[in-house]
């Protein structure tokens, strides 16, 4: 007699959980706004050299304590879609079809389609800064605009710097980002708006200048019905290392000294005000709070159980 157990043991029956994938989006509310944290995938880079002035023993202790690789830096890529009731607002667009970083990113459009959101439905795309993993989703593999009617908002200094034609042949990260920014941003120039920091770009969305990672890096303070969320952008990349040591340099920051100051100031502010945050590169969905512990900080993830919040 062949039992279900023996059939599976002989590989004669499919494994029942094999086809199940984890959801790539998380719905929540912020006041009267309906929100969706959406994954664009992930990217991995070697850990070596990322925190050049860090204490290696302390860095490895923190990583080991959280069961993270000591050698490979794996970043989630999380973005936020907000339905304000009158407009759909997307913050950043991911790697798109660029194929950069091993082709493990660029899933945003697919994941939005899974919940019925198509590019033509987006009213605004707000960009935190002009780096490849935040703007390449603006265009498809042929360089054509993906969002047919969305208005695009970005800091003007960031736009000017990263679309500067004199930098297209620069080596490394600068040249790559410049070529990409020109390809992704210039097709939208006729419906682009530059951020003003004394007013909302969309009702309830106040840009906050948080420079250092790039010259015009911007976070977005989102408020509705007395509730607040700060979309960090790339003020902080690592959910463990940088809250614990905001004074350590991050090698991909354009102005490392300024980025350290910005990071420390932002952490102090959001810890004091108990803001909910979304970290673009924190573990999915990137939602939680920054809590002060002595002279350092800790990221405390927000529970994401299915019944945590009523529809």
N, C-alpha and C positions, 0 to 999 in steps of 0.2 A: 504494500500500500504506500502511495506517495502522499505525504502530507504537505500542507502549505509551507511548513518550516523546512522540510527537506528539499522541496522544489526551489525555494529561495537559496538554500545552502548550495545547491548545484547550479546556481545562476540561471535557472529555468524560468524564473518569474521576475518581472521588473521590480525595482525598489520603489515603494510607494511615495517616498518623499523626494525622489531625484528630480522631478520636474518643477518643484515648488521654488520660487524665487522670493527673496525678501522685497517688500515694497520700497520703492525709490522716492517716496513722497510722504509727507506728514502734514495733515491738516490741523489747524488750530485757529482760534479767534483772538483778535486783539481789539477790545472794545467792540465797535460796530464793523470792523474790518474782518473779512474772512481771508485767511492766509494759508499758503501752502509752501512748506520747505521742500525743495526738489533737488535731487542729486544729479549732478552732471557726470558722476563717476569718481575717479580718483587719479592721482598721479604719484609717482615715486621718483625720488632722487637719492643719491648717496648722502648719508648723514655727514660724512667727512667734510669738514670745511664750512658747513652751514653756520655753525656757531663758533667762529674762529677764536673768540676770546673767552670762551666758556671754560669752566673747570671740568676736564674730562671725567673725573671720578664722580663729581656731583651730577653731571649730565647722565652718565650711565646709571647712576643710582636711581634717578627719577624715571628713566626709561624702563629699567628692570622692574621697578615697583609697580608700574602700570602694564607690565608684560608687553612692552613695545620693543621693536628691533633696535639694537644698538648700532646697526650698520646702514639700514635703509630708512629713509624718511618718507613715509606714506601719508599723503594728504587727501582727505576727502575734499570734494568740490561741491559746496552747497549754495543754492541760490533761493531767493525768496520771490514768490508771486503773491500779490495782494489784490483782492477785489474790494475796492472802497465802497461799492454800491453803485458807483457811476462810471468807474474806470478800472481797467486791469493794468497793474503796474508791476513790471519785472525788474528786479535789480540784478544786473550782470547776466551774461549769456553763455559763459563756458567756452570750451575748446572747439565747439562746432565740429566741422569735418576736417580740421587741420591735420589730424593724425599725430600731433605732438605728444611727447611724453609716453610713447609706447601704445598709443591708441586705446588707453583705458578710460579716457574721458570723452566728452562730446556727446553725452547721452541726454542732455536736457530736453531737446525737442522731442525725442522719443518718449521720454517719461511724461512730458506734458500731454502728448497725444493720448497716452494711456488713460488720462482723466478727462479727455475731451477738450483740451485747450490747444488751439491751433495758432500759428503766428499772426494770422490776420485779426485775431481777437485782441491782441495786445495794443493798448493805447500809448503806454510809455515804457521805454527802457532807460533806466537810470544806471549809469556806469560809475562804479567806485574809482576806477582808474584804468589806464590803458595798458594792461598787460595781457598777454596772449590767452590766458585761462579765464579771462573775464570778457573779452570782446570778440573772440573768433566765432562765437555762435551768431553773430550778426549777419554773417555771409555763409553761402553754401560752398561746396567744393570748387565751383566754377567762379566764385567771387561775386555772385549775384546776391542782392539783399534778401534776407529771409523774412523780415518784418515789413509787410507792404504798406502799412499806414502809421506805424508807431513813431512817435517823436522820441528823439534820443537826447539825453541830458548828460553832460560831462563837465568837469572843471576845464576852463579854457587853457590854463597853464599846462595841464596834463595833455590836452589835445595838441597844443602848439608844439610841445617838446617831442611827443612821440610820433608826430606826423612830419617832423622836420626832414625834408628831403636830403639834407646834408649828412644825415646819420644812416642812410639806408645801407651803406657799405661798411658800417662799423662792425667790429668783431663781436662775437658772442651774443650775450643777452640783449645788449642795446640795439644791435643791428636787426636781430630777429624780431624784437618787439616793434621797432620802427617800421620795418617792411610789413609786418602784420597789421599794425595800426593804420597805415596808409590804405591797405587793401580793405580793411573792415570798416573803418570810420568814414573815409572820404565819400563813399557812395551815399551816405546819409547826410551830407553836409547841408543840403537844402531844407532838412527838417530837424536840424540839430539846435539845441538851446544850451547856453552856457549857464552854469549854476550861479545863483546869487545867494550869499550866505546869511542874508538878513530877512529872507522870506522863503516860504514853502515853494518847492518846484511843482508839487501836486498838493492839494489840501491834505494836511496831515503828514507830509514828508518834508522834513527840514534837513537840508544838507549841513554837515559839520566838517569843516576843513581839518583833516588829520594827516598832515604831510610827513614825509620821511620815507615811506615805502616808495612813493613817487612824489614828484614835486607838487602835484595837486590832488593827492589821494583824498578821497571823501568818504565819510561814513554817513549813514542816513538815520536820523532820529524820527521814528514813526510813532504817531500818537493818535489815539481814538478813544473817545468816551472815558478819559481818565487813565487809560492804560498806555504803556510805553515800551517800545522795543528799539534797541540800537542795532542796526545792521553794521557790524564792524568793518566789513571789507577785509583788507589785509593789514589792519593795525597789528594783528597777532595771527600767526600761522599755526603754531603748535599749542594745543590745549593744555599741555602739562608744562613744558619747558619755559615758555615765555611768561605765563602768569607767575611762575615761581621765580623767574629771573628776568624781569623786563629790562634789566641793564645789560644783558648779553646781546651782542650784535647778531643780526641776521643778514647773511651775505647777499641776499637778493634785494635788500633795501637800497634805494638810490642814494639817500643821505643817511648813513648809519647813525651818526650822532643825533640828528634830529628825530629819527625814528625811535630811538631809545627814549627820548624825552616825551614824544607823543604817546608812546605805549604806556609809560608810567603814568602820565597825566590822565589818559583815558581810563586805565584800570582804576585809578583812585576815584575818578568821577563816577563811574558806573557802579563801583562797589558802595560808595557813599549813598547813591541814589537808588540802589537796588533795582537797576534796570534789567529787564529781560534782554538778552543779546542773541544775535545769530552770528556765529563765527563761520566765515566762508570755508575755512579749511579745518575746522574742528570736526570730530567724529559726527557722522550724520545722526540727526538732522542739524546739528550745530547749535541747538537751542539750550540756554541755561543762564546761569548768573556767575559773575565774578565776585568772589568773597575774599575779603582781606584776612590774612593770617599773619600777624606780626608785621614784618616789613615786606612780606610777599603776598601773593594772591593765589587762589585756587579756583579753577573752573568747576562749577557744580552743574552737571547736566540736568535739564528739565525732564521729568518723567514723560514717557511717550506711550504709556499703556493705552490700548484702544478705548477704554472707558474713562480715561483721565479727564476728558472734556466732553460734555454733551454736544450733539450736533446743533 
